[in-house]
Every structure is written in C-alpha cells, then in structure tokens.
Amino acid sequence: MKSLACVLALLALAAPSHAAAPNILFIAVDDLNDWIGCLEGHPQARTPNFDRLAASGVLFTNAHCAAPACNPSRTAVMTGVAPNVSGLYENGQPMRHVLPEAVLLPKYFSQHGYWAGGSGKLLHYFIDAASWDDYFPKKESEDPLPQTLYPQERPLSLPRGGPWQYVETDWGPLDATDQQFGGDWLVSRWVAQQLAAQHDRPFFLACGIYRPHEPWFVPKKYFEAFPLEDVQLPPGYLEGDLDDVPPAGQKAARNRYFDHIRKEGQWRQGVQAYLASIAFADAMLGRVLDALEASPHKDNTIVVLWSDHGWQLGEKEHWQKYTAWRAVTRVPLMVRVPQGVSPALPAGTAAGGVCTRPVSTLSLYPTLTELAGLPPKPDNDGPSLVPLLADPDADWDKPAVTFLSQPHSYGLSGERMRYIHYANGDEELYDTAQDRYEWRNLAPLPEFAGELAAFRAAAPQAFAPKPPPPVESLTRLPWNPLAPGEAPPASAPDGNAFEITIENQTERDVVVQRVQSNAGAESQEATTLAPAKRTSQKSRPGVVWLVRSPSGEALGYFRVDDRPAWAVVE
C-alpha cells in the first residue's frame, strides 16, 4: 500500500496542474481604428499603454471586426454568433428581440463557476443585467455609461449641418481633470477595485472603455499633447480615391459628414480631437493595467483587448463607420496568456508575438472558453485563435468576414488581399500588402480574375433575414402641442428616407398629415388614426408631421430627426 501511495504521489507531481482556473480581463474599446503606436495607423498617435500590452503578448495585426457598427459587432463578440446567422446586422435591432435565448460570454463563464462582473459599454447601450453577477453602473439600471462631464452649451465646435447629422458629432477640450470628467475614469476605478479584491471564484471581468466614441470631449491636457498646427491629416486620405469605386461603394462613402466638416473648417480639429480621445482611452487603459500588475491576480489572469470597429476620418471621402474598408474593419486585438494558467496553452503566449493571419473578433468567445478549459459552446461560429496564440505563424486558411448592414453585403480579409461585395453585385479588390490604404481597386482588372474567384468561393453563402426592430425600441419623438390657431412649422427635409411609426394613444380619432416645405401648408394626403392604432409613414430628417382632429383643429406635431422613430399622440 505504501508503494502504491508513493507512485500516485509521484504521478501527481509529474502531471501539470491546472486546478485553479484562469481569470479573464476582457477589455473593449469603442470606435478605435488602427491609430495606435503598435499598428502604425497614424504617426502621431500616443498610446504607450496599448503598446505595452501588445508587447507583453500576441498582437494580431490583421484583425477585423465582425461588423462595422457597434450593435452587430458587440452582439457577435458576446454571443459568438455571426450576423449572417443571427440576422442582427445593424444598430437599430435590439439584441434580445433578435436573440432572446442567447447565452452571453459572461453568463457562460458564470454558468461554469466564474464570477462575472463588468463596467462601461460592452453591449449596445444596455447591460443585459441577467448576464452579470455585478456591474457598474448598477446592472438594474440597464445604462452602462457612468456620469460624464460635457460642455453646457453644445455644439461646441461643429455646428449641426442639419437633422441628418448625429448630434454627438462634436468635439473640444474640457477644463477638467480626469476624475472630474468621470466616464471612463469611473469605469477604470471600478475595474481596478475588482482587481485589487480577493475573489472566492475565478473572475470574468469586463472593462468597456467608451472613448474614442463620439462626442470627442476629453480633458484639455490630451488636446494640448497634439498642437493643432502640427496635427497631420489622415495618411490614408487620397483626393479622388472614389474614382475607381463602384456605385454601391460611392453611396456608402458619401454620407455628407466629411463635406460638412471641411466646409466648417474643422477637419484638422476633428483629427486632433480623435487623437486626444485615443490618448485619454490609453490613459484609462494604463490605470487598469497598473491595477492588474499591483494585484494578487497578475500571474493568473488572461488579458484580451479588442475594439468593436474602426473609424474613417476622411479616407474615401467618408467620416464615421459602417463601411467595409480597412480603415473601419481593421481593429486592435491583443491577447496575453501567462505561463501555466491555461490547460489549452500551458506555455502561455510569448511576449512580443505578432500574428499577420486574418482573424475576426467573432473568434473571441471560442478562444476564451478554450483557454479557460470550459466546454466549447456549440453555436459559436468563429474558429478559436488558440493555435495562433501558440504559434503566430501557424497555417491558417480562414478569411475574416465583416458583415455590412444589408444581407449579402460583406468584406473578406485575407493574408494580403481584401475583397468587398455589395448586395447589388458590385465588387472591390485590394492588395493591402502593396496598397495599405486601398487606393487602387483591382476588381475590374482581368489579371486578378483568379483572386476574385477565390474570394467568391470563400464568401458566406447563407444569410439570415433581417427582422425589423419592434416599434417600442425606436427613438421616441417629442410631442409638440399647438395652441388654438397656431400653425405647425414647415418641413425641411434633409437626408435619406426611412420609416417612422405614428401611434394614437388618445381616446378619439386623429388625422395625420405631412407638412409641406412652405410654412403651415399640409399635404393633401391624410391618414385617419382610430384610438390605439398605428400608421407607418415614409419620412426624412426634418419632415414635420401635423396631427389634427377630423374637424381640422391642429393639435400638435412631430419633427423627424436623423433615424427611424416612434411618434406617440397622447
């Protein structure tokens, strides 16, 4: 018996031990393109903390978002389900309406013995309280953004060009400290507190850094680091860059923002504000990394950092996101695994690893479950990145797919080439090894027919339909009552068409009419709404809808803003 006990003891010593599950520090950054030092997206970017994290693990230099918009991108990451499978393609579709039963990443970890806590924006402006053990702000609020300082008078720098313009497209320095600014500073403080604490379970701790999401207001010291007269415009900008882009791409590019910003003389100021916001985000990341280094968990915590998508600041005459070009799809992605904490990667990640293989943020769910030794989740659509964490040069034949807002529109990223396909059949092809900024569309050239055919063969074939959002989830338009004899303002349509829903919640019939562009004149078309009834109407930003009684008495009006909305007559 003694000899058997000795043998068992020796076997136990010889076998690698992973009894303590690894912690996960999961860091999301909003709207960050490749303008960080280690990705060399802009020569003036100041990001020492992004760079030090990248240098401590594996940096993926060819990582791409699952979608170029917050909601579909974050939903894909947090559910592990691709947009063409889920049917969630754009910001206006509530996640729980499309995926009511999806088990999010934090919930999956908590189901397997983890404590799951988070702070800041991780989903699209909601928390999904049931998926977390703890959250800051309080998870019951379903508001992930803590109190943040903004100017009292807005807009500060960029006048609104019209109702088509997103109201948060504005920027400027604030006379405030980081602590007074709040926002991401409060998020980093809460995350640091969790890192300093002892936990009776392994943790999945998520940190959502909101900057550089608009509006680009941060303390003035971050602006002062980039003197305006020295700010360089985006290196990816080329005048006439849309000349060889097909019609669908040109339509996606020209959304009026860039023309408006240049007309107002604010292009360089916008670049300065974006660089300043990135520098602020980097400082907040530094607070989190410092807290981890000072914590009892530094040697058994896996760190992953990603961005939901990038941002264009004039490249291809576009400002914002939503496109399939590399300036938007390419994102920071870095992973650090300490030695001896992961059963799937006992040696951990080598410091300074660089992987050029095309990968997608859709792979984060299966990668983290494998690293933690959890059972794989059957409905995950992305491949695990563990083979590339073990060997960044490992064979990899999987392109990274970025899905646009319409089914059958997408981008495919390979090792050196990128392909864009629009739902109408328009195509683009770029050799990003030779043409980093995608200035030359190779799709029309016959000598690249082979490359086009290979991308078409690798493209996704099945696309789930896109369910419309429920009316109750839409932005609610304010009701503007009219005094007796008062006329509604004129419509000033300015922007693309979309649908709004008008609902009568009164106890009497009302009549709805579109107001013409000359003041006080209603259109001849009218819709009578009985109590509790709705009507869907094609509209545009700036259009005014009059609500009157059947006898002609004006009751009030709604003015349409920049997106589909719900207008309730009360």
Wavefront OBJ file of the C-alpha trace (Angstrom):
o trace
v 0.000 0.000 0.000
v 2.874 2.338 0.843
v 4.466 1.761 -2.541
v 1.139 2.454 -4.344
v 0.741 5.701 -2.424
v 4.245 6.766 -3.426
v 3.567 6.013 -7.086
v 0.351 8.019 -7.025
v 2.124 10.920 -5.331
v 4.882 10.909 -7.939
v 2.335 10.810 -10.775
v 0.525 13.770 -9.253
v 3.761 15.752 -9.085
v 4.679 14.863 -12.668
v 1.299 15.851 -14.160
v 0.727 19.524 -14.990
v -1.741 21.116 -12.600
v -4.483 23.494 -13.709
v -6.657 23.199 -10.640
v -7.071 26.982 -10.413
v -8.988 28.238 -13.420
v -7.508 31.352 -15.042
v -9.083 34.759 -14.550
v -10.152 36.744 -17.620
v -9.712 40.511 -18.017
v -11.784 41.430 -21.059
v -11.210 44.982 -22.340
v -13.374 46.535 -25.071
v -12.599 49.914 -26.653
v -15.225 51.798 -28.648
v -14.695 53.116 -32.212
v -10.905 52.650 -32.167
v -9.254 52.113 -35.534
v -5.563 51.285 -36.036
v -4.362 54.671 -34.764
v -2.235 53.157 -32.020
v 1.538 53.047 -31.970
v 1.993 49.318 -32.487
v -0.350 49.284 -35.518
v 1.160 52.459 -37.012
v -2.168 53.820 -38.182
v -1.258 57.448 -37.524
v 2.300 58.689 -36.941
v 1.273 60.986 -34.086
v -0.751 58.504 -32.032
v 0.366 58.399 -28.388
v -0.583 55.044 -26.910
v 2.127 53.739 -24.552
v -0.333 51.507 -22.681
v -1.833 49.873 -25.751
v 1.714 49.314 -26.929
v 2.946 47.799 -23.670
v 0.022 45.377 -23.534
v 0.645 44.357 -27.152
v 4.343 43.845 -26.430
v 3.549 41.556 -23.494
v 1.527 39.049 -25.530
v 0.365 38.425 -29.092
v -0.657 41.336 -31.303
v -2.940 40.492 -34.238
v -2.095 43.000 -36.972
v -4.716 41.680 -39.392
v -7.719 41.525 -37.053
v -11.127 42.633 -38.308
v -14.491 43.375 -36.731
v -17.466 41.121 -37.330
v -19.494 44.190 -38.353
v -18.654 47.898 -38.769
v -21.307 49.077 -36.299
v -21.497 48.841 -32.510
v -24.545 46.635 -32.047
v -23.903 43.844 -34.564
v -20.194 43.810 -33.753
v -20.646 43.589 -29.991
v -23.510 41.112 -30.326
v -21.311 38.839 -32.446
v -18.496 39.010 -29.875
v -20.715 38.494 -26.839
v -22.833 35.699 -28.335
v -20.257 34.080 -30.624
v -22.910 34.085 -33.375
v -22.171 35.715 -36.734
v -24.526 38.399 -38.092
v -25.458 36.313 -41.133
v -26.561 33.533 -38.767
v -28.340 35.645 -36.147
v -29.949 38.143 -38.526
v -28.682 41.064 -36.414
v -26.983 43.367 -38.927
v -27.409 46.924 -37.689
v -27.650 49.181 -34.657
v -31.421 49.585 -34.666
v -32.178 45.911 -33.976
v -32.396 45.194 -30.219
v -30.256 42.176 -29.389
v -32.815 40.464 -27.174
v -35.514 40.910 -29.814
v -33.400 39.009 -32.351
v -31.645 36.607 -29.942
v -33.922 36.198 -26.911
v -32.247 32.999 -25.663
v -28.577 33.722 -26.438
v -26.139 32.962 -23.621
v -23.677 35.835 -23.485
v -19.991 35.352 -22.786
v -20.120 36.488 -19.115
v -23.144 34.287 -18.435
v -21.445 31.262 -19.971
v -18.465 31.797 -17.691
v -20.670 32.243 -14.616
v -22.524 29.047 -15.516
v -19.161 27.311 -15.282
v -18.104 28.578 -11.876
v -16.878 32.104 -12.613
v -17.841 35.418 -11.064
v -18.803 37.727 -13.942
v -18.521 41.477 -13.441
v -18.428 44.354 -15.886
v -18.352 48.107 -16.258
v -18.870 50.562 -19.090
v -20.162 49.957 -22.586
v -19.894 46.297 -23.552
v -23.195 45.878 -25.393
v -25.037 48.497 -27.427
v -26.179 50.895 -24.691
v -27.679 48.271 -22.422
v -26.229 45.932 -19.786
v -28.353 42.756 -20.021
v -28.467 42.505 -16.228
v -29.225 38.787 -16.097
v -25.867 38.038 -17.734
v -23.768 39.551 -14.935
v -23.159 38.957 -11.244
v -22.207 42.593 -10.700
v -21.911 45.741 -12.801
v -21.055 49.421 -12.607
v -23.250 51.411 -13.016
v -25.817 49.207 -11.257
v -26.911 46.468 -13.613
v -30.598 47.049 -12.847
v -30.321 50.494 -14.453
v -29.529 48.934 -17.864
v -27.472 52.079 -18.527
v -23.785 51.124 -18.891
v -22.384 54.659 -19.034
v -21.456 56.391 -15.769
v -21.866 60.139 -15.312
v -19.632 62.061 -17.724
v -18.788 65.762 -17.939
v -19.837 67.537 -21.143
v -19.947 71.239 -22.120
v -23.051 73.080 -21.002
v -23.511 74.679 -24.411
v -23.494 72.343 -27.394
v -22.488 72.088 -30.165
v -19.110 73.398 -29.114
v -17.011 73.063 -32.272
v -19.051 71.595 -35.117
v -22.423 73.207 -35.896
v -25.088 70.684 -36.792
v -25.364 70.611 -40.570
v -28.979 69.542 -40.486
v -31.313 66.964 -38.973
v -29.355 64.241 -40.819
v -26.321 64.775 -38.576
v -25.781 62.699 -35.418
v -25.981 65.160 -32.528
v -22.866 63.716 -30.821
v -20.575 64.577 -33.758
v -18.742 67.330 -31.919
v -15.500 67.793 -30.015
v -13.363 70.054 -27.891
v -11.148 70.313 -24.791
v -12.613 70.416 -21.291
v -11.164 72.381 -18.403
v -11.303 69.389 -16.070
v -9.204 66.667 -14.521
v -9.657 63.033 -15.461
v -11.536 62.453 -12.232
v -13.819 65.432 -12.832
v -14.510 64.162 -16.334
v -15.847 60.900 -14.921
v -16.974 58.430 -17.582
v -14.126 56.053 -18.372
v -12.211 57.242 -15.309
v -15.026 55.895 -13.132
v -15.077 52.654 -15.135
v -11.323 52.191 -14.699
v -11.628 52.877 -10.969
v -14.327 50.229 -10.513
v -12.402 47.659 -12.545
v -9.245 48.434 -10.561
v -11.163 47.861 -7.332
v -12.279 44.428 -8.527
v -8.697 43.570 -9.474
v -7.461 44.546 -6.033
v -10.049 42.392 -4.270
v -9.796 38.747 -3.309
v -12.336 36.546 -5.059
v -13.618 33.156 -3.969
v -14.137 32.182 -7.609
v -12.149 32.844 -10.785
v -13.401 36.012 -12.436
v -14.513 37.144 -15.871
v -14.007 40.892 -15.512
v -15.036 43.116 -18.434
v -13.965 46.727 -18.889
v -15.716 48.848 -21.518
v -13.726 51.990 -22.400
v -16.058 54.377 -24.251
v -13.565 56.790 -25.801
v -12.801 57.394 -28.614
v -16.546 57.111 -29.267
v -18.184 60.453 -30.026
v -18.500 63.096 -28.724
v -14.760 63.759 -28.574
v -14.711 65.812 -25.385
v -11.832 64.969 -23.029
v -9.718 66.996 -20.576
v -7.685 69.678 -22.327
v -4.292 68.180 -21.456
v -4.967 65.470 -24.028
v -5.645 68.102 -26.698
v -2.538 70.024 -25.700
v -0.436 66.952 -26.480
v -1.400 67.483 -30.153
v -0.880 71.176 -31.053
v -3.358 71.958 -33.793
v -0.799 73.475 -36.156
v 1.220 70.231 -36.031
v -1.647 67.770 -36.475
v -1.272 65.591 -39.558
v -4.336 64.709 -41.585
v -5.125 61.002 -42.052
v -2.327 59.299 -44.009
v -4.945 57.158 -45.773
v -6.643 60.125 -47.430
v -6.218 60.473 -51.203
v -8.113 63.003 -53.262
v -10.143 61.266 -55.964
v -9.938 57.930 -54.159
v -13.549 57.087 -55.063
v -12.954 57.307 -58.803
v -12.494 53.534 -59.185
v -15.044 52.534 -56.527
v -18.344 51.086 -57.831
v -21.657 52.921 -57.266
v -22.629 50.968 -54.116
v -19.297 51.865 -52.510
v -19.571 55.507 -53.501
v -23.044 55.672 -51.987
v -21.749 54.164 -48.736
v -18.877 56.640 -48.631
v -20.610 59.939 -49.244
v -22.706 60.450 -46.130
v -22.305 64.290 -46.028
v -20.257 64.392 -42.804
v -16.873 64.871 -44.444
v -18.084 67.643 -46.750
v -19.752 69.409 -43.820
v -16.672 69.138 -41.609
v -14.416 70.569 -44.312
v -16.895 73.324 -45.101
v -16.819 74.339 -41.426
v -13.006 74.261 -41.403
v -12.969 71.520 -38.766
v -11.120 68.615 -40.411
v -7.802 69.142 -38.638
v -9.632 69.881 -35.379
v -11.568 66.632 -35.729
v -8.352 64.653 -36.236
v -6.849 66.383 -33.202
v -9.913 65.507 -31.119
v -9.815 61.857 -32.206
v -6.103 61.604 -31.338
v -6.793 63.282 -27.980
v -9.665 60.891 -27.251
v -7.448 57.913 -28.073
v -4.765 59.272 -25.750
v -7.370 59.582 -22.997
v -8.537 55.999 -23.613
v -4.901 54.913 -23.423
v -4.501 56.614 -20.047
v -7.583 54.817 -18.730
v -6.225 51.524 -20.046
v -2.995 52.291 -18.206
v -4.907 52.641 -14.933
v -6.423 49.189 -15.451
v -3.128 47.557 -16.420
v -1.356 49.152 -13.449
v -4.086 47.837 -11.164
v -3.637 44.336 -12.558
v 0.141 44.499 -12.085
v -0.328 45.546 -8.451
v -2.978 42.925 -7.783
v -2.751 39.381 -6.418
v -4.094 38.169 -9.773
v -1.380 39.388 -12.131
v 0.131 35.949 -12.735
v -3.089 34.040 -13.354
v -5.140 36.494 -15.453
v -5.580 36.244 -19.203
v -5.916 39.682 -20.805
v -7.677 40.314 -24.095
v -8.230 43.749 -25.652
v -10.316 44.477 -28.727
v -12.225 47.252 -30.455
v -15.701 46.873 -31.903
v -14.730 48.588 -35.195
v -12.627 51.405 -36.566
v -13.438 54.850 -37.894
v -12.842 56.837 -41.071
v -11.771 60.466 -40.815
v -11.923 61.428 -44.482
v -10.484 58.358 -46.165
v -12.582 57.687 -49.292
v -14.460 60.907 -48.516
v -16.136 59.175 -45.584
v -16.495 60.178 -41.941
v -17.855 57.643 -39.432
v -18.013 53.851 -39.628
v -20.478 51.458 -41.368
v -18.268 50.695 -44.408
v -16.276 47.597 -45.377
v -12.976 49.388 -45.989
v -9.950 48.512 -43.912
v -9.957 51.854 -42.068
v -13.147 50.653 -40.379
v -12.808 46.876 -40.310
v -9.220 46.617 -39.025
v -9.149 46.802 -35.243
v -6.686 46.399 -32.373
v -6.687 42.864 -30.974
v -4.152 41.643 -28.439
v -4.070 38.652 -26.092
v -1.759 37.839 -23.193
v -1.831 34.415 -21.513
v 0.528 33.904 -18.534
v 2.519 30.718 -18.380
v 0.933 27.805 -16.564
v -2.646 29.108 -16.266
v -4.377 27.705 -19.344
v -4.832 23.990 -19.947
v -5.039 24.736 -23.675
v -1.849 26.817 -23.699
v 0.407 25.726 -20.813
v 3.382 27.721 -22.054
v 1.295 30.889 -22.330
v 1.872 33.480 -25.038
v 5.360 34.617 -25.928
v 5.947 38.309 -25.285
v 6.191 40.324 -28.467
v 4.333 37.826 -30.643
v 2.945 39.282 -33.852
v 0.354 37.464 -35.971
v -0.433 38.611 -39.507
v -3.109 35.987 -40.199
v -6.609 37.336 -40.948
v -8.745 36.893 -37.849
v -12.123 38.127 -36.627
v -13.376 39.343 -33.275
v -16.051 36.666 -33.719
v -13.340 34.253 -32.527
v -13.098 35.736 -29.028
v -15.864 33.597 -27.485
v -14.435 30.194 -28.531
v -10.880 31.364 -27.830
v -11.614 32.343 -24.242
v -13.655 29.253 -23.438
v -10.844 27.059 -24.762
v -8.187 28.972 -22.848
v -10.220 28.626 -19.649
v -10.774 24.915 -20.186
v -14.549 25.306 -20.497
v -16.692 23.116 -22.755
v -16.948 24.585 -26.262
v -20.251 26.310 -26.970
v -21.846 24.511 -29.944
v -23.327 27.594 -31.618
v -20.066 29.561 -31.795
v -19.386 30.465 -35.425
v -15.778 31.634 -35.256
v -12.652 29.462 -35.054
v -10.617 29.555 -31.856
v -7.410 31.593 -32.022
v -5.540 29.279 -29.646
v -3.442 27.734 -32.464
v -2.252 31.226 -33.404
v -1.580 32.160 -29.787
v 0.653 29.094 -29.570
v 2.339 29.874 -32.893
v 1.525 33.205 -34.590
v 2.907 31.809 -37.860
v 0.741 28.665 -37.818
v -1.100 27.712 -41.011
v -4.437 29.496 -41.252
v -6.735 29.304 -44.261
v -9.743 31.154 -42.844
v -10.563 34.653 -44.127
v -12.035 37.178 -41.714
v -15.577 38.249 -42.630
v -17.088 41.649 -41.861
v -20.852 41.855 -42.421
v -22.480 45.113 -43.519
v -25.978 46.275 -42.602
v -27.692 44.526 -45.514
v -27.650 40.756 -46.067
v -25.285 39.738 -48.908
v -23.064 42.779 -48.297
v -19.724 41.996 -46.659
v -15.954 42.294 -46.708
v -13.453 39.429 -46.720
v -9.910 39.904 -45.426
v -7.156 37.507 -46.430
v -3.471 37.390 -45.616
v -2.581 40.104 -48.107
v -5.726 40.880 -50.100
v -9.206 42.151 -49.287
v -12.488 41.718 -51.123
v -15.714 43.709 -50.744
v -19.063 42.516 -52.078
v -22.247 44.579 -52.087
v -25.758 43.130 -52.227
v -26.279 44.533 -55.748
v -23.223 42.601 -57.002
v -20.699 45.468 -57.009
v -17.193 44.372 -56.018
v -13.862 45.754 -54.871
v -10.494 44.033 -54.525
v -7.336 45.407 -52.908
v -3.792 44.159 -52.409
v -3.225 45.549 -48.922
v 0.348 44.270 -48.813
v 1.186 46.748 -51.588
v -1.700 49.172 -51.129
v -2.253 49.614 -47.398
v -4.889 52.318 -47.774
v -6.886 50.592 -50.524
v -6.351 53.311 -53.100
v -6.445 51.013 -56.168
v -9.468 48.817 -56.824
v -8.237 45.737 -58.680
v -11.651 44.103 -59.198
v -12.163 45.422 -62.769
v -8.724 44.199 -63.936
v -8.758 40.862 -65.802
v -5.394 39.772 -64.388
v -6.998 39.492 -60.935
v -9.847 37.230 -62.015
v -8.286 34.306 -60.148
v -8.150 36.200 -56.861
v -11.744 37.336 -57.314
v -12.881 33.791 -57.958
v -11.103 32.532 -54.825
v -12.759 35.155 -52.639
v -16.166 34.444 -54.144
v -15.712 30.764 -53.389
v -14.752 31.535 -49.759
v -17.606 34.001 -49.215
v -20.532 33.235 -46.904
v -23.451 31.729 -48.810
v -26.311 31.778 -46.306
v -27.771 34.984 -44.884
v -30.482 35.066 -42.255
v -33.258 37.596 -42.946
v -33.084 40.862 -41.029
v -36.077 41.201 -38.691
v -37.202 44.816 -38.216
v -36.913 46.280 -34.723
v -40.071 46.447 -32.605
v -41.670 49.859 -32.697
v -41.285 50.281 -28.932
v -37.487 50.088 -29.270
v -37.282 53.054 -31.645
v -36.292 56.566 -30.612
v -39.413 58.339 -29.390
v -40.098 61.697 -30.988
v -41.165 64.523 -28.676
v -44.766 65.687 -28.982
v -45.148 69.428 -29.675
v -48.666 70.662 -28.793
v -50.118 73.607 -30.716
v -52.190 76.413 -29.239
v -55.581 77.159 -30.867
v -54.987 78.820 -34.226
v -51.248 78.106 -34.169
v -49.740 76.592 -37.332
v -47.024 73.928 -37.394
v -43.548 74.820 -38.700
v -42.624 73.990 -42.257
v -40.923 70.738 -43.132
v -37.258 70.981 -44.062
v -36.452 67.515 -45.440
v -32.712 66.899 -45.458
v -31.347 63.350 -45.601
v -32.194 59.803 -46.603
v -35.693 58.346 -46.365
v -36.788 55.866 -43.707
v -39.978 54.829 -41.946
v -41.489 56.292 -38.798
v -44.444 54.915 -36.853
v -47.151 57.233 -35.560
v -49.477 55.861 -32.869
v -52.678 57.327 -31.499
v -52.899 56.770 -27.743
v -55.792 59.191 -27.245
v -59.464 58.202 -26.950
v -60.555 59.901 -30.159
v -59.775 59.737 -33.855
v -56.949 61.931 -35.122
v -55.721 62.800 -38.601
v -52.020 62.698 -39.512
v -50.619 64.809 -42.369
v -47.148 65.609 -43.641
v -46.475 69.347 -43.546
v -45.136 70.789 -46.784
v -41.933 72.775 -47.021
v -43.760 76.115 -47.170
v -44.814 77.099 -43.659
v -48.181 75.960 -42.408
v -49.278 74.074 -45.545
v -50.297 70.464 -45.061
v -50.057 67.913 -47.830
v -53.275 66.661 -49.385
v -52.599 63.119 -48.199
v -54.017 62.378 -44.761
v -54.340 59.283 -42.612
v -57.071 58.904 -40.009
v -55.983 57.024 -36.903
v -58.529 55.499 -34.557
v -57.600 55.143 -30.865
v -54.813 52.588 -30.240
v -53.993 52.389 -33.966
v -50.665 52.957 -35.726
v -49.535 54.031 -39.164
v -46.122 53.650 -40.785
v -45.054 56.566 -42.942
v -42.076 57.121 -45.223
v -40.241 60.166 -43.977
v -36.921 62.008 -43.942
v -34.963 64.027 -41.368
v -36.515 67.446 -40.896
v -40.015 66.484 -42.001
v -42.863 67.756 -39.804
v -45.995 65.653 -39.246
v -49.130 67.511 -38.179
v -51.740 65.813 -36.001
v -55.228 67.357 -36.095
v -58.795 66.482 -35.234
v -61.128 65.223 -38.001
v -62.763 68.649 -37.938
v -59.458 70.354 -38.741
v -58.316 71.600 -35.321
v -54.487 71.455 -35.129
v -53.451 69.505 -32.036
v -49.686 69.267 -32.341
v -46.826 67.984 -34.445
v -43.711 65.787 -34.572
v -40.418 66.751 -36.181
v -38.419 63.813 -37.557
v -34.757 63.588 -36.570
v -31.915 61.509 -38.035
v -33.295 57.968 -37.669
v -36.436 55.776 -37.669
v -38.657 56.716 -34.753
v -41.890 56.190 -32.853
v -44.252 59.144 -32.529
v -46.991 58.830 -29.908
v -50.033 61.103 -29.902
v -51.068 61.465 -26.246
l 1 2 3 4 5 6 7 8 9 10 11 12 13 14 15 16 17 18 19 20 21 22 23 24 25 26 27 28 29 30 31 32 33 34 35 36 37 38 39 40 41 42 43 44 45 46 47 48 49 50 51 52 53 54 55 56 57 58 59 60 61 62 63 64 65 66 67 68 69 70 71 72 73 74 75 76 77 78 79 80 81 82 83 84 85 86 87 88 89 90 91 92 93 94 95 96 97 98 99 100 101 102 103 104 105 106 107 108 109 110 111 112 113 114 115 116 117 118 119 120 121 122 123 124 125 126 127 128 129 130 131 132 133 134 135 136 137 138 139 140 141 142 143 144 145 146 147 148 149 150 151 152 153 154 155 156 157 158 159 160 161 162 163 164 165 166 167 168 169 170 171 172 173 174 175 176 177 178 179 180 181 182 183 184 185 186 187 188 189 190 191 192 193 194 195 196 197 198 199 200 201 202 203 204 205 206 207 208 209 210 211 212 213 214 215 216 217 218 219 220 221 222 223 224 225 226 227 228 229 230 231 232 233 234 235 236 237 238 239 240 241 242 243 244 245 246 247 248 249 250 251 252 253 254 255 256 257 258 259 260 261 262 263 264 265 266 267 268 269 270 271 272 273 274 275 276 277 278 279 280 281 282 283 284 285 286 287 288 289 290 291 292 293 294 295 296 297 298 299 300 301 302 303 304 305 306 307 308 309 310 311 312 313 314 315 316 317 318 319 320 321 322 323 324 325 326 327 328 329 330 331 332 333 334 335 336 337 338 339 340 341 342 343 344 345 346 347 348 349 350 351 352 353 354 355 356 357 358 359 360 361 362 363 364 365 366 367 368 369 370 371 372 373 374 375 376 377 378 379 380 381 382 383 384 385 386 387 388 389 390 391 392 393 394 395 396 397 398 399 400 401 402 403 404 405 406 407 408 409 410 411 412 413 414 415 416 417 418 419 420 421 422 423 424 425 426 427 428 429 430 431 432 433 434 435 436 437 438 439 440 441 442 443 444 445 446 447 448 449 450 451 452 453 454 455 456 457 458 459 460 461 462 463 464 465 466 467 468 469 470 471 472 473 474 475 476 477 478 479 480 481 482 483 484 485 486 487 488 489 490 491 492 493 494 495 496 497 498 499 500 501 502 503 504 505 506 507 508 509 510 511 512 513 514 515 516 517 518 519 520 521 522 523 524 525 526 527 528 529 530 531 532 533 534 535 536 537 538 539 540 541 542 543 544 545 546 547 548 549 550 551 552 553 554 555 556 557 558 559 560 561 562 563 564 565 566 567 568 569 570
